[in-house]
Amino acid sequence: MTTVALFGAGGKMGYRLSSNFRGSPYAVRHVEVSEAGRERLKTGLGLDTVSVEEALRGAEVVVLAVPDTHIGKVAAGIEKQLKSGTMVIVLDAAAPAAGHLPDRPDLTYFITHPCHPPLFNDETDMEAKKDYFGGIKAKQHIVSALMQGPEADYAKGEAIARTIWAPVMRSHRVTVEQLAMLEPALAETMCASLLEVMREGVDEVVRRGVDRQAALDFLLGHINVLASVIFGEREGAFSDACNKAIEFGKPVLMRDDWKKIFEPQEIAESIRRIT
């Protein structure tokens, strides 16, 4: 049985992982520095925590479920206790891409991140439909990267990824650089920013007299149908009026050089700000 040391086990992300590790073929040792996190694990999952030293003793895998800004500090603090061949799993590409992991060629570095439940899905259970984040009831896809280590370790890391993000549908293999393009560039810099603009648009029409619930119902319904056509979920074509609105709207809303967010130097700068 593979022994896993889970750091940040009682945090926002770590608690989800702790829950999904239950009943899995892994012996998990939970590490949590905050009293609130330890209490959450105990009362919510009936799990006890152990010291860093006890968690790392003989551990084959270390999962760092801690914020990006803490990855470097935590990794540096435990480096000397990691035996050669240990797999270190990080849940986001930012810190690894920024060079915050120890320079240890004898360690395996594996990065995995959920895609989250898709907008278009076949969930019929209401709890699954309301699991927007994933990892509880709703099915989701995942992406993973083997940053360094033996090729055989990818399968080992992916098996753990399928456990912590369960239930999983498609599992995609990418490079660290590609994962950084997906997040922060695609998902946060682009998607989150545009969604924030949409929310501001709702605020604006409400300010101009539209009922907020009417505005939300109208926008969210249109997001559903427009996205289904744009991303090929269904066959269809926009009306001439809609196409003309897009032709006018894109240059008003978007700078001509907006795709520079995917350039390596721009991603590196974004990661620097994050970490």
Secondary structure, DSSP 8 states (H G I E B T S, - for coil): -EEEEEETTTSHHHHHHHHHHTTSSEEEEEE--SHHHHHHHHHHH---B--HHHHHTT-SEEEE-S-HHHHHHHHHHHGGG--TT-EEEES-SHHHHTT-S---TTSEEEEEEEEES-SS----SHHHHT-SS-SSSS-EEEEEEEEES-TTHHHHHHHHHHHHT-SEEEEEE--HHHHHIIIIIIIIIIIIHHHHHHHHHHHHHHHTT--HHHHHHHHHHHHHHHHHHHTTSS-----HHHHHHHHHHHHHHS-TTGGGGGSHHHHHHHHHHH-
